[in-house]
């Protein structure tokens, strides 16, 4: 199943490793250093992002909150069962 994470970007739900709130992520210097790796980071939020979606290949900065993405994810599973 594909999940819309913002700005016309869809990723396979099976590719998601972690979904982290921006406020939680910002408190660690190692996390900030990871965001400087521009080869892996794709900012699909424009200037202001609300969450970080981590996959094997990329780190996406999403304009959606973690709550919104989790809700979309859970709606799919609710329909399946």
PyMOL Python script that loads the backbone (N, CA, C, O; Angstrom):
from pymol import cmd

cmd.read_pdbstr("""\
ATOM      1  N   UNK A   1       0.828  -1.170   0.000  1.00  0.00           N
ATOM      2  CA  UNK A   1       0.000   0.000   0.000  1.00  0.00           C
ATOM      3  C   UNK A   1       0.880   1.244   0.000  1.00  0.00           C
ATOM      4  O   UNK A   1       1.918   1.288   0.660  1.00  0.00           O
ATOM      5  N   UNK A   2       0.456   2.234  -0.737  1.00  0.00           N
ATOM      6  CA  UNK A   2       1.166   3.502  -0.783  1.00  0.00           C
ATOM      7  C   UNK A   2       0.550   4.482   0.213  1.00  0.00           C
ATOM      8  O   UNK A   2      -0.665   4.508   0.412  1.00  0.00           O
ATOM      9  N   UNK A   3       1.402   5.275   0.826  1.00  0.00           N
ATOM     10  CA  UNK A   3       0.970   6.293   1.787  1.00  0.00           C
ATOM     11  C   UNK A   3       1.397   7.654   1.253  1.00  0.00           C
ATOM     12  O   UNK A   3       2.552   7.844   0.873  1.00  0.00           O
ATOM     13  N   UNK A   4       0.469   8.594   1.228  1.00  0.00           N
ATOM     14  CA  UNK A   4       0.768   9.959   0.803  1.00  0.00           C
ATOM     15  C   UNK A   4       1.398  10.687   1.987  1.00  0.00           C
ATOM     16  O   UNK A   4       0.785  10.790   3.049  1.00  0.00           O
ATOM     17  N   UNK A   5       2.628  11.198   1.809  1.00  0.00           N
ATOM     18  CA  UNK A   5       3.321  11.872   2.907  1.00  0.00           C
ATOM     19  C   UNK A   5       3.498  13.368   2.644  1.00  0.00           C
ATOM     20  O   UNK A   5       4.160  14.061   3.417  1.00  0.00           O
ATOM     21  N   UNK A   6       2.908  13.865   1.559  1.00  0.00           N
ATOM     22  CA  UNK A   6       2.951  15.297   1.272  1.00  0.00           C
ATOM     23  C   UNK A   6       3.470  15.610  -0.111  1.00  0.00           C
ATOM     24  O   UNK A   6       4.249  14.856  -0.692  1.00  0.00           O
ATOM     25  N   UNK A   7       3.013  16.756  -0.633  1.00  0.00           N
ATOM     26  CA  UNK A   7       3.471  17.280  -1.929  1.00  0.00           C
ATOM     27  C   UNK A   7       3.557  16.220  -3.029  1.00  0.00           C
ATOM     28  O   UNK A   7       4.594  16.062  -3.674  1.00  0.00           O
ATOM     29  N   UNK A   8       2.484  15.518  -3.228  1.00  0.00           N
ATOM     30  CA  UNK A   8       2.381  14.499  -4.273  1.00  0.00           C
ATOM     31  C   UNK A   8       3.397  13.374  -4.147  1.00  0.00           C
ATOM     32  O   UNK A   8       3.712  12.712  -5.136  1.00  0.00           O
ATOM     33  N   UNK A   9       3.907  13.152  -2.957  1.00  0.00           N
ATOM     34  CA  UNK A   9       4.883  12.081  -2.722  1.00  0.00           C
ATOM     35  C   UNK A   9       4.185  10.900  -2.060  1.00  0.00           C
ATOM     36  O   UNK A   9       3.578  11.026  -0.997  1.00  0.00           O
ATOM     37  N   UNK A  10       4.290   9.746  -2.722  1.00  0.00           N
ATOM     38  CA  UNK A  10       3.726   8.506  -2.206  1.00  0.00           C
ATOM     39  C   UNK A  10       4.868   7.518  -2.020  1.00  0.00           C
ATOM     40  O   UNK A  10       5.738   7.389  -2.881  1.00  0.00           O
ATOM     41  N   UNK A  11       4.858   6.817  -0.881  1.00  0.00           N
ATOM     42  CA  UNK A  11       5.856   5.784  -0.651  1.00  0.00           C
ATOM     43  C   UNK A  11       5.154   4.520  -0.174  1.00  0.00           C
ATOM     44  O   UNK A  11       4.071   4.571   0.408  1.00  0.00           O
ATOM     45  N   UNK A  12       5.784   3.406  -0.430  1.00  0.00           N
ATOM     46  CA  UNK A  12       5.230   2.130   0.032  1.00  0.00           C
ATOM     47  C   UNK A  12       5.274   2.076   1.555  1.00  0.00           C
ATOM     48  O   UNK A  12       6.282   2.426   2.168  1.00  0.00           O
ATOM     49  N   UNK A  13       4.195   1.643   2.146  1.00  0.00           N
ATOM     50  CA  UNK A  13       4.149   1.561   3.611  1.00  0.00           C
ATOM     51  C   UNK A  13       5.210   0.597   4.140  1.00  0.00           C
ATOM     52  O   UNK A  13       5.722   0.788   5.243  1.00  0.00           O
ATOM     53  N   UNK A  14       5.539  -0.419   3.376  1.00  0.00           N
ATOM     54  CA  UNK A  14       6.550  -1.394   3.810  1.00  0.00           C
ATOM     55  C   UNK A  14       7.962  -0.807   3.831  1.00  0.00           C
ATOM     56  O   UNK A  14       8.859  -1.391   4.439  1.00  0.00           O
ATOM     57  N   UNK A  15       8.171   0.333   3.181  1.00  0.00           N
ATOM     58  CA  UNK A  15       9.480   0.976   3.159  1.00  0.00           C
ATOM     59  C   UNK A  15       9.727   1.853   4.384  1.00  0.00           C
ATOM     60  O   UNK A  15      10.868   2.227   4.651  1.00  0.00           O
ATOM     61  N   UNK A  16       8.680   2.184   5.127  1.00  0.00           N
ATOM     62  CA  UNK A  16       8.823   3.072   6.270  1.00  0.00           C
ATOM     63  C   UNK A  16       9.496   2.348   7.431  1.00  0.00           C
ATOM     64  O   UNK A  16       9.019   1.318   7.906  1.00  0.00           O
ATOM     65  N   UNK A  17      10.610   2.910   7.871  1.00  0.00           N
ATOM     66  CA  UNK A  17      11.341   2.370   9.013  1.00  0.00           C
ATOM     67  C   UNK A  17      10.922   3.100  10.284  1.00  0.00           C
ATOM     68  O   UNK A  17      10.699   2.482  11.325  1.00  0.00           O
ATOM     69  N   UNK A  18      10.817   4.431  10.182  1.00  0.00           N
ATOM     70  CA  UNK A  18      10.453   5.229  11.355  1.00  0.00           C
ATOM     71  C   UNK A  18       9.675   6.462  10.919  1.00  0.00           C
ATOM     72  O   UNK A  18       9.866   6.991   9.823  1.00  0.00           O
ATOM     73  N   UNK A  19       8.804   6.897  11.799  1.00  0.00           N
ATOM     74  CA  UNK A  19       8.028   8.110  11.627  1.00  0.00           C
ATOM     75  C   UNK A  19       8.203   8.906  12.913  1.00  0.00           C
ATOM     76  O   UNK A  19       7.736   8.489  13.972  1.00  0.00           O
ATOM     77  N   UNK A  20       8.879  10.057  12.822  1.00  0.00           N
ATOM     78  CA  UNK A  20       9.281  10.790  14.015  1.00  0.00           C
ATOM     79  C   UNK A  20       8.773  12.223  13.962  1.00  0.00           C
ATOM     80  O   UNK A  20       8.853  12.882  12.925  1.00  0.00           O
ATOM     81  N   UNK A  21       8.253  12.695  15.080  1.00  0.00           N
ATOM     82  CA  UNK A  21       7.806  14.069  15.218  1.00  0.00           C
ATOM     83  C   UNK A  21       9.018  15.004  15.198  1.00  0.00           C
ATOM     84  O   UNK A  21      10.063  14.685  15.766  1.00  0.00           O
ATOM     85  N   UNK A  22       8.876  16.146  14.548  1.00  0.00           N
ATOM     86  CA  UNK A  22       9.979  17.100  14.418  1.00  0.00           C
ATOM     87  C   UNK A  22      10.517  17.542  15.781  1.00  0.00           C
ATOM     88  O   UNK A  22      11.730  17.618  15.972  1.00  0.00           O
ATOM     89  N   UNK A  23       9.635  17.828  16.712  1.00  0.00           N
ATOM     90  CA  UNK A  23      10.071  18.311  18.029  1.00  0.00           C
ATOM     91  C   UNK A  23      10.916  17.273  18.756  1.00  0.00           C
ATOM     92  O   UNK A  23      11.892  17.627  19.418  1.00  0.00           O
ATOM     93  N   UNK A  24      10.565  16.021  18.644  1.00  0.00           N
ATOM     94  CA  UNK A  24      11.336  14.942  19.264  1.00  0.00           C
ATOM     95  C   UNK A  24      12.692  14.804  18.587  1.00  0.00           C
ATOM     96  O   UNK A  24      13.709  14.610  19.254  1.00  0.00           O
ATOM     97  N   UNK A  25      12.705  14.904  17.290  1.00  0.00           N
ATOM     98  CA  UNK A  25      13.910  14.706  16.486  1.00  0.00           C
ATOM     99  C   UNK A  25      14.932  15.821  16.690  1.00  0.00           C
ATOM    100  O   UNK A  25      16.136  15.568  16.671  1.00  0.00           O
ATOM    101  N   UNK A  26      14.457  17.058  16.888  1.00  0.00           N
ATOM    102  CA  UNK A  26      15.344  18.220  16.963  1.00  0.00           C
ATOM    103  C   UNK A  26      16.227  18.262  18.204  1.00  0.00           C
ATOM    104  O   UNK A  26      17.235  18.968  18.208  1.00  0.00           O
ATOM    105  N   UNK A  27      15.880  17.535  19.248  1.00  0.00           N
ATOM    106  CA  UNK A  27      16.595  17.643  20.512  1.00  0.00           C
ATOM    107  C   UNK A  27      17.943  16.921  20.549  1.00  0.00           C
ATOM    108  O   UNK A  27      18.664  17.034  21.540  1.00  0.00           O
ATOM    109  N   UNK A  28      18.293  16.201  19.522  1.00  0.00           N
ATOM    110  CA  UNK A  28      19.542  15.441  19.508  1.00  0.00           C
ATOM    111  C   UNK A  28      20.464  15.941  18.401  1.00  0.00           C
ATOM    112  O   UNK A  28      20.047  16.043  17.247  1.00  0.00           O
ATOM    113  N   UNK A  29      21.704  16.251  18.740  1.00  0.00           N
ATOM    114  CA  UNK A  29      22.665  16.759  17.755  1.00  0.00           C
ATOM    115  C   UNK A  29      22.970  15.735  16.669  1.00  0.00           C
ATOM    116  O   UNK A  29      23.193  16.108  15.518  1.00  0.00           O
ATOM    117  N   UNK A  30      22.984  14.456  17.014  1.00  0.00           N
ATOM    118  CA  UNK A  30      23.243  13.407  16.017  1.00  0.00           C
ATOM    119  C   UNK A  30      22.134  13.391  14.967  1.00  0.00           C
ATOM    120  O   UNK A  30      22.394  13.176  13.783  1.00  0.00           O
ATOM    121  N   UNK A  31      20.922  13.617  15.400  1.00  0.00           N
ATOM    122  CA  UNK A  31      19.801  13.686  14.456  1.00  0.00           C
ATOM    123  C   UNK A  31      19.970  14.857  13.505  1.00  0.00           C
ATOM    124  O   UNK A  31      19.748  14.721  12.302  1.00  0.00           O
ATOM    125  N   UNK A  32      20.356  15.993  14.034  1.00  0.00           N
ATOM    126  CA  UNK A  32      20.563  17.173  13.196  1.00  0.00           C
ATOM    127  C   UNK A  32      21.674  16.929  12.175  1.00  0.00           C
ATOM    128  O   UNK A  32      21.576  17.377  11.032  1.00  0.00           O
ATOM    129  N   UNK A  33      22.724  16.222  12.581  1.00  0.00           N
ATOM    130  CA  UNK A  33      23.813  15.905  11.664  1.00  0.00           C
ATOM    131  C   UNK A  33      23.325  15.005  10.533  1.00  0.00           C
ATOM    132  O   UNK A  33      23.765  15.135   9.390  1.00  0.00           O
ATOM    133  N   UNK A  34      22.421  14.102  10.860  1.00  0.00           N
ATOM    134  CA  UNK A  34      21.871  13.205   9.844  1.00  0.00           C
ATOM    135  C   UNK A  34      21.103  13.995   8.787  1.00  0.00           C
ATOM    136  O   UNK A  34      21.134  13.642   7.608  1.00  0.00           O
ATOM    137  N   UNK A  35      20.421  15.049   9.195  1.00  0.00           N
ATOM    138  CA  UNK A  35      19.667  15.863   8.238  1.00  0.00           C
ATOM    139  C   UNK A  35      20.574  16.644   7.296  1.00  0.00           C
ATOM    140  O   UNK A  35      20.139  17.048   6.217  1.00  0.00           O
ATOM    141  N   UNK A  36      21.815  16.862   7.682  1.00  0.00           N
ATOM    142  CA  UNK A  36      22.756  17.575   6.830  1.00  0.00           C
ATOM    143  C   UNK A  36      23.251  16.723   5.670  1.00  0.00           C
ATOM    144  O   UNK A  36      23.846  17.251   4.731  1.00  0.00           O
ATOM    145  N   UNK A  37      23.018  15.421   5.719  1.00  0.00           N
ATOM    146  CA  UNK A  37      23.394  14.512   4.639  1.00  0.00           C
ATOM    147  C   UNK A  37      22.406  14.709   3.493  1.00  0.00           C
ATOM    148  O   UNK A  37      21.422  13.978   3.374  1.00  0.00           O
ATOM    149  N   UNK A  38      22.677  15.694   2.664  1.00  0.00           N
ATOM    150  CA  UNK A  38      21.720  16.107   1.637  1.00  0.00           C
ATOM    151  C   UNK A  38      21.452  15.046   0.566  1.00  0.00           C
ATOM    152  O   UNK A  38      20.457  15.141  -0.154  1.00  0.00           O
ATOM    153  N   UNK A  39      22.319  14.044   0.450  1.00  0.00           N
ATOM    154  CA  UNK A  39      22.088  12.986  -0.531  1.00  0.00           C
ATOM    155  C   UNK A  39      20.886  12.128  -0.165  1.00  0.00           C
ATOM    156  O   UNK A  39      20.211  11.593  -1.044  1.00  0.00           O
ATOM    157  N   UNK A  40      20.620  11.996   1.119  1.00  0.00           N
ATOM    158  CA  UNK A  40      19.520  11.145   1.583  1.00  0.00           C
ATOM    159  C   UNK A  40      18.263  11.926   1.926  1.00  0.00           C
ATOM    160  O   UNK A  40      17.170  11.360   1.921  1.00  0.00           O
ATOM    161  N   UNK A  41      18.392  13.214   2.225  1.00  0.00           N
ATOM    162  CA  UNK A  41      17.259  14.006   2.712  1.00  0.00           C
ATOM    163  C   UNK A  41      16.507  14.632   1.548  1.00  0.00           C
ATOM    164  O   UNK A  41      17.097  15.234   0.650  1.00  0.00           O
ATOM    165  N   UNK A  42      15.183  14.475   1.588  1.00  0.00           N
ATOM    166  CA  UNK A  42      14.319  15.122   0.593  1.00  0.00           C
ATOM    167  C   UNK A  42      13.263  15.920   1.349  1.00  0.00           C
ATOM    168  O   UNK A  42      12.391  15.355   2.008  1.00  0.00           O
ATOM    169  N   UNK A  43      13.356  17.229   1.242  1.00  0.00           N
ATOM    170  CA  UNK A  43      12.407  18.102   1.919  1.00  0.00           C
ATOM    171  C   UNK A  43      11.203  18.319   1.001  1.00  0.00           C
ATOM    172  O   UNK A  43      11.259  19.111   0.061  1.00  0.00           O
ATOM    173  N   UNK A  44      10.126  17.611   1.288  1.00  0.00           N
ATOM    174  CA  UNK A  44       8.910  17.750   0.476  1.00  0.00           C
ATOM    175  C   UNK A  44       7.930  18.720   1.125  1.00  0.00           C
ATOM    176  O   UNK A  44       6.814  18.904   0.640  1.00  0.00           O
ATOM    177  N   UNK A  45       8.355  19.343   2.231  1.00  0.00           N
ATOM    178  CA  UNK A  45       7.486  20.249   2.971  1.00  0.00           C
ATOM    179  C   UNK A  45       7.697  21.709   2.605  1.00  0.00           C
ATOM    180  O   UNK A  45       6.929  22.571   3.032  1.00  0.00           O
ATOM    181  N   UNK A  46       8.711  21.992   1.835  1.00  0.00           N
ATOM    182  CA  UNK A  46       9.038  23.391   1.590  1.00  0.00           C
ATOM    183  C   UNK A  46       9.900  23.901   2.740  1.00  0.00           C
ATOM    184  O   UNK A  46      10.925  23.299   3.063  1.00  0.00           O
ATOM    185  N   UNK A  47       9.494  25.000   3.355  1.00  0.00           N
ATOM    186  CA  UNK A  47      10.296  25.583   4.435  1.00  0.00           C
ATOM    187  C   UNK A  47      10.046  24.920   5.783  1.00  0.00           C
ATOM    188  O   UNK A  47      10.994  24.659   6.524  1.00  0.00           O
ATOM    189  N   UNK A  48       8.795  24.647   6.110  1.00  0.00           N
ATOM    190  CA  UNK A  48       8.456  24.146   7.441  1.00  0.00           C
ATOM    191  C   UNK A  48       7.985  22.700   7.355  1.00  0.00           C
ATOM    192  O   UNK A  48       7.004  22.398   6.676  1.00  0.00           O
ATOM    193  N   UNK A  49       8.687  21.814   8.043  1.00  0.00           N
ATOM    194  CA  UNK A  49       8.261  20.423   8.096  1.00  0.00           C
ATOM    195  C   UNK A  49       7.770  20.097   9.497  1.00  0.00           C
ATOM    196  O   UNK A  49       8.154  20.753  10.465  1.00  0.00           O
ATOM    197  N   UNK A  50       6.913  19.077   9.603  1.00  0.00           N
ATOM    198  CA  UNK A  50       6.332  18.710  10.887  1.00  0.00           C
ATOM    199  C   UNK A  50       6.749  17.320  11.347  1.00  0.00           C
ATOM    200  O   UNK A  50       6.674  17.001  12.533  1.00  0.00           O
ATOM    201  N   UNK A  51       7.190  16.492  10.398  1.00  0.00           N
ATOM    202  CA  UNK A  51       7.616  15.140  10.764  1.00  0.00           C
ATOM    203  C   UNK A  51       8.707  14.655   9.830  1.00  0.00           C
ATOM    204  O   UNK A  51       8.932  15.212   8.755  1.00  0.00           O
ATOM    205  N   UNK A  52       9.379  13.600  10.272  1.00  0.00           N
ATOM    206  CA  UNK A  52      10.443  12.975   9.503  1.00  0.00           C
ATOM    207  C   UNK A  52      10.033  11.540   9.234  1.00  0.00           C
ATOM    208  O   UNK A  52       9.697  10.797  10.155  1.00  0.00           O
ATOM    209  N   UNK A  53      10.063  11.151   7.954  1.00  0.00           N
ATOM    210  CA  UNK A  53       9.744   9.784   7.551  1.00  0.00           C
ATOM    211  C   UNK A  53      11.045   9.160   7.059  1.00  0.00           C
ATOM    212  O   UNK A  53      11.636   9.618   6.082  1.00  0.00           O
ATOM    213  N   UNK A  54      11.480   8.112   7.745  1.00  0.00           N
ATOM    214  CA  UNK A  54      12.756   7.471   7.415  1.00  0.00           C
ATOM    215  C   UNK A  54      12.494   6.151   6.696  1.00  0.00           C
ATOM    216  O   UNK A  54      11.736   5.307   7.173  1.00  0.00           O
ATOM    217  N   UNK A  55      13.140   5.989   5.531  1.00  0.00           N
ATOM    218  CA  UNK A  55      13.092   4.739   4.778  1.00  0.00           C
ATOM    219  C   UNK A  55      14.537   4.257   4.598  1.00  0.00           C
ATOM    220  O   UNK A  55      15.474   4.924   5.036  1.00  0.00           O
ATOM    221  N   UNK A  56      14.710   3.117   3.962  1.00  0.00           N
ATOM    222  CA  UNK A  56      16.068   2.610   3.710  1.00  0.00           C
ATOM    223  C   UNK A  56      16.881   3.566   2.848  1.00  0.00           C
ATOM    224  O   UNK A  56      18.076   3.750   3.076  1.00  0.00           O
ATOM    225  N   UNK A  57      16.240   4.170   1.866  1.00  0.00           N
ATOM    226  CA  UNK A  57      16.948   4.983   0.888  1.00  0.00           C
ATOM    227  C   UNK A  57      16.944   6.476   1.171  1.00  0.00           C
ATOM    228  O   UNK A  57      17.894   7.174   0.816  1.00  0.00           O
ATOM    229  N   UNK A  58      15.897   6.972   1.801  1.00  0.00           N
ATOM    230  CA  UNK A  58      15.710   8.416   1.943  1.00  0.00           C
ATOM    231  C   UNK A  58      15.209   8.785   3.326  1.00  0.00           C
ATOM    232  O   UNK A  58      14.690   7.959   4.076  1.00  0.00           O
ATOM    233  N   UNK A  59      15.386  10.064   3.631  1.00  0.00           N
ATOM    234  CA  UNK A  59      14.782  10.684   4.800  1.00  0.00           C
ATOM    235  C   UNK A  59      13.915  11.821   4.254  1.00  0.00           C
ATOM    236  O   UNK A  59      14.420  12.765   3.647  1.00  0.00           O
ATOM    237  N   UNK A  60      12.625  11.715   4.477  1.00  0.00           N
ATOM    238  CA  UNK A  60      11.688  12.708   3.965  1.00  0.00           C
ATOM    239  C   UNK A  60      11.267  13.655   5.079  1.00  0.00           C
ATOM    240  O   UNK A  60      10.923  13.219   6.178  1.00  0.00           O
ATOM    241  N   UNK A  61      11.295  14.957   4.791  1.00  0.00           N
ATOM    242  CA  UNK A  61      10.780  15.952   5.712  1.00  0.00           C
ATOM    243  C   UNK A  61       9.375  16.274   5.223  1.00  0.00           C
ATOM    244  O   UNK A  61       9.197  16.869   4.160  1.00  0.00           O
ATOM    245  N   UNK A  62       8.384  15.875   6.008  1.00  0.00           N
ATOM    246  CA  UNK A  62       6.987  15.945   5.579  1.00  0.00           C
ATOM    247  C   UNK A  62       6.245  17.130   6.193  1.00  0.00           C
ATOM    248  O   UNK A  62       6.495  17.489   7.343  1.00  0.00           O
ATOM    249  N   UNK A  63       5.334  17.738   5.433  1.00  0.00           N
ATOM    250  CA  UNK A  63       4.518  18.824   5.977  1.00  0.00           C
ATOM    251  C   UNK A  63       3.396  18.306   6.875  1.00  0.00           C
ATOM    252  O   UNK A  63       2.731  19.095   7.547  1.00  0.00           O
ATOM    253  N   UNK A  64       3.178  16.991   6.894  1.00  0.00           N
ATOM    254  CA  UNK A  64       2.115  16.404   7.701  1.00  0.00           C
ATOM    255  C   UNK A  64       2.645  16.029   9.083  1.00  0.00           C
ATOM    256  O   UNK A  64       3.826  15.720   9.244  1.00  0.00           O
ATOM    257  N   UNK A  65       1.764  16.059  10.070  1.00  0.00           N
ATOM    258  CA  UNK A  65       2.140  15.618  11.413  1.00  0.00           C
ATOM    259  C   UNK A  65       2.218  14.094  11.427  1.00  0.00           C
ATOM    260  O   UNK A  65       1.670  13.422  10.554  1.00  0.00           O
ATOM    261  N   UNK A  66       2.901  13.567  12.423  1.00  0.00           N
ATOM    262  CA  UNK A  66       2.981  12.114  12.567  1.00  0.00           C
ATOM    263  C   UNK A  66       1.581  11.529  12.770  1.00  0.00           C
ATOM    264  O   UNK A  66       1.284  10.430  12.300  1.00  0.00           O
ATOM    265  N   UNK A  67       0.738  12.266  13.468  1.00  0.00           N
ATOM    266  CA  UNK A  67      -0.634  11.806  13.713  1.00  0.00           C
ATOM    267  C   UNK A  67      -1.386  11.606  12.396  1.00  0.00           C
ATOM    268  O   UNK A  67      -2.079  10.603  12.226  1.00  0.00           O
ATOM    269  N   UNK A  68      -1.253  12.547  11.469  1.00  0.00           N
ATOM    270  CA  UNK A  68      -1.938  12.455  10.170  1.00  0.00           C
ATOM    271  C   UNK A  68      -1.451  11.251   9.380  1.00  0.00           C
ATOM    272  O   UNK A  68      -2.260  10.517   8.810  1.00  0.00           O
ATOM    273  N   UNK A  69      -0.148  11.039   9.338  1.00  0.00           N
ATOM    274  CA  UNK A  69       0.399   9.911   8.578  1.00  0.00           C
ATOM    275  C   UNK A  69      -0.002   8.589   9.214  1.00  0.00           C
ATOM    276  O   UNK A  69      -0.363   7.647   8.508  1.00  0.00           O
ATOM    277  N   UNK A  70       0.056   8.506  10.546  1.00  0.00           N
ATOM    278  CA  UNK A  70      -0.355   7.282  11.236  1.00  0.00           C
ATOM    279  C   UNK A  70      -1.828   6.989  10.997  1.00  0.00           C
ATOM    280  O   UNK A  70      -2.216   5.831  10.841  1.00  0.00           O
ATOM    281  N   UNK A  71      -2.649   8.030  10.965  1.00  0.00           N
ATOM    282  CA  UNK A  71      -4.083   7.856  10.724  1.00  0.00           C
ATOM    283  C   UNK A  71      -4.330   7.279   9.334  1.00  0.00           C
ATOM    284  O   UNK A  71      -5.168   6.393   9.170  1.00  0.00           O
ATOM    285  N   UNK A  72      -3.615   7.771   8.347  1.00  0.00           N
ATOM    286  CA  UNK A  72      -3.752   7.239   6.989  1.00  0.00           C
ATOM    287  C   UNK A  72      -3.323   5.785   6.927  1.00  0.00           C
ATOM    288  O   UNK A  72      -3.946   4.967   6.250  1.00  0.00           O
ATOM    289  N   UNK A  73      -2.256   5.476   7.640  1.00  0.00           N
ATOM    290  CA  UNK A  73      -1.747   4.118   7.695  1.00  0.00           C
ATOM    291  C   UNK A  73      -2.761   3.185   8.364  1.00  0.00           C
ATOM    292  O   UNK A  73      -3.023   2.090   7.867  1.00  0.00           O
ATOM    293  N   UNK A  74      -3.320   3.613   9.473  1.00  0.00           N
ATOM    294  CA  UNK A  74      -4.264   2.768  10.208  1.00  0.00           C
ATOM    295  C   UNK A  74      -5.593   2.617   9.474  1.00  0.00           C
ATOM    296  O   UNK A  74      -6.248   1.585   9.614  1.00  0.00           O
ATOM    297  N   UNK A  75      -6.007   3.613   8.699  1.00  0.00           N
ATOM    298  CA  UNK A  75      -7.238   3.488   7.915  1.00  0.00           C
ATOM    299  C   UNK A  75      -7.135   2.339   6.927  1.00  0.00           C
ATOM    300  O   UNK A  75      -8.103   1.611   6.710  1.00  0.00           O
ATOM    301  N   UNK A  76      -5.971   2.179   6.335  1.00  0.00           N
ATOM    302  CA  UNK A  76      -5.768   1.084   5.393  1.00  0.00           C
ATOM    303  C   UNK A  76      -5.909  -0.260   6.096  1.00  0.00           C
ATOM    304  O   UNK A  76      -6.597  -1.152   5.600  1.00  0.00           O
ATOM    305  N   UNK A  77      -5.257  -0.410   7.256  1.00  0.00           N
ATOM    306  CA  UNK A  77      -5.314  -1.672   7.963  1.00  0.00           C
ATOM    307  C   UNK A  77      -6.713  -1.970   8.504  1.00  0.00           C
ATOM    308  O   UNK A  77      -7.122  -3.129   8.578  1.00  0.00           O
ATOM    309  N   UNK A  78      -7.432  -0.935   8.876  1.00  0.00           N
ATOM    310  CA  UNK A  78      -8.804  -1.124   9.351  1.00  0.00           C
ATOM    311  C   UNK A  78      -9.686  -1.656   8.225  1.00  0.00           C
ATOM    312  O   UNK A  78     -10.548  -2.503   8.458  1.00  0.00           O
ATOM    313  N   UNK A  79      -9.476  -1.169   7.017  1.00  0.00           N
ATOM    314  CA  UNK A  79     -10.257  -1.629   5.861  1.00  0.00           C
ATOM    315  C   UNK A  79      -9.898  -3.056   5.471  1.00  0.00           C
ATOM    316  O   UNK A  79     -10.738  -3.778   4.934  1.00  0.00           O
ATOM    317  N   UNK A  80      -8.669  -3.471   5.730  1.00  0.00           N
ATOM    318  CA  UNK A  80      -8.223  -4.792   5.336  1.00  0.00           C
ATOM    319  C   UNK A  80      -8.799  -5.897   6.209  1.00  0.00           C
ATOM    320  O   UNK A  80      -8.943  -7.034   5.759  1.00  0.00           O
ATOM    321  N   UNK A  81      -9.132  -5.569   7.467  1.00  0.00           N
ATOM    322  CA  UNK A  81      -9.551  -6.614   8.406  1.00  0.00           C
ATOM    323  C   UNK A  81     -10.961  -6.452   8.847  1.00  0.00           C
ATOM    324  O   UNK A  81     -11.457  -7.255   9.638  1.00  0.00           O
TER     325      UNK A  81
END
""", "prot")
cmd.dss("prot")
cmd.show_as("cartoon", "prot")
cmd.util.cbc("prot")
cmd.orient("prot")
